[in-house]
Amino acid sequence: MHGNLQQNATLLNAYLNDLSSLSHTQIVVCVPYPYLAQAQQMLQHTNIAWGAQNMAKFEFGAYTGEVGAEMLKDFGAQYVILGHSERSTAYCESDENIADKFMLAIHHGLTPVLCVGETLIEREAGVMQMVVGKQLDAIVSKFGVKVFEHAIVSYEPIWAIGTGLAASPVQAEAMHQFIRQKLTQPSSQSESTLKILYGGSVNAQNAVQLFSVNGIDGGLVGKCSLHAQDFVKICQAAEQVCEMLVT
């Protein structure tokens, strides 16, 4: 919940000026609902896509204050973040509620960016895979694993978000491997199409190290996305790693 029209324009213009030359990196900006029109106006016909930070689990109806999937599409949104810990913690969103939103997003042609992760207490107790597995199972049990072929998963250790302390490469790789194995079936195409991002204090200093970890396909950037110079450096780090993989 940051920004205003003037601040957004300055930030997005900086992105456009410095990131237009990136050819291997997909960039998506997810903005608060009131600024979807501004994002559409400024980002259409560029290499930066846009989306929303949440959406309702209902298509339409008497749900005052909610925003539906088709409303997002009216403003050209292609992506929507679902299940972010700040939503599930502050607004008590259950795994089942997030699962319904996830499938509704796919039904309406939006790409859900599903956030999963554990608290510090859960990691210290050694139950982080059980916790993340339960979050994924809420969707898999209702809709099957194939729905993830049309989705993005972001592993966000809750203990790392906004703290400046990212997960170590070893911790991140282990969890990304766990998620990929859980969501991949031998007969499915999801192994080749599923993207798994890392989120949780991604910054300009650790981006190359994190993006070089086997199984990490990119980052979900929070605080640093509000500072153009930092975000540009993170995107350039992703481009650098992509170029290394291509060559």
Rosetta blueprint (number, residue, H / E / L):
1 M L
2 H L
3 G L
4 N L
5 L H
6 Q H
7 Q H
8 N H
9 A H
10 T H
11 L H
12 L H
13 N H
14 A H
15 Y H
16 L H
17 N H
18 D H
19 L H
20 S L
21 S L
22 L L
23 S L
24 H L
25 T L
26 Q L
27 I E
28 V E
29 V E
30 C E
31 V E
32 P L
33 Y H
34 P H
35 Y H
36 L H
37 A H
38 Q H
39 A H
40 Q H
41 Q H
42 M H
43 L H
44 Q L
45 H L
46 T L
47 N L
48 I E
49 A E
50 W E
51 G E
52 A E
53 Q L
54 N L
55 M L
56 A L
57 K L
58 F L
59 E L
60 F L
61 G L
62 A L
63 Y L
64 T L
65 G L
66 E L
67 V L
68 G L
69 A H
70 E H
71 M H
72 L H
73 K H
74 D H
75 F L
76 G L
77 A L
78 Q L
79 Y E
80 V E
81 I E
82 L E
83 G L
84 H L
85 S H
86 E H
87 R H
88 S H
89 T H
90 A H
91 Y L
92 C L
93 E L
94 S L
95 D H
96 E H
97 N H
98 I H
99 A H
100 D H
101 K H
102 F H
103 M H
104 L H
105 A H
106 I H
107 H H
108 H L
109 G L
110 L L
111 T E
112 P E
113 V E
114 L E
115 C E
116 V E
117 G L
118 E L
119 T L
120 L H
121 I H
122 E H
123 R H
124 E H
125 A L
126 G L
127 V L
128 M H
129 Q H
130 M H
131 V H
132 V H
133 G H
134 K H
135 Q H
136 L H
137 D H
138 A H
139 I H
140 V H
141 S H
142 K H
143 F H
144 G L
145 V H
146 K H
147 V H
148 F H
149 E H
150 H H
151 A L
152 I E
153 V E
154 S E
155 Y E
156 E L
157 P L
158 I L
159 W L
160 A L
161 I L
162 G L
163 T L
164 G L
165 L L
166 A L
167 A L
168 S L
169 P H
170 V H
171 Q H
172 A H
173 E H
174 A H
175 M H
176 H H
177 Q H
178 F H
179 I H
180 R H
181 Q H
182 K H
183 L L
184 T L
185 Q L
186 P L
187 S L
188 S L
189 Q L
190 S H
191 E H
192 S H
193 T H
194 L L
195 K E
196 I E
197 L E
198 Y E
199 G E
200 G L
201 S L
202 V L
203 N L
204 A L
205 Q L
206 N L
207 A H
208 V H
209 Q H
210 L H
211 F H
212 S L
213 V L
214 N L
215 G L
216 I L
217 D L
218 G L
219 G E
220 L E
221 V L
222 G L
223 K H
224 C H
225 S H
226 L H
227 H L
228 A H
229 Q H
230 D H
231 F H
232 V H
233 K H
234 I H
235 C H
236 Q H
237 A H
238 A H
239 E H
240 Q H
241 V H
242 C H
243 E H
244 M H
245 L H
246 V H
247 T L
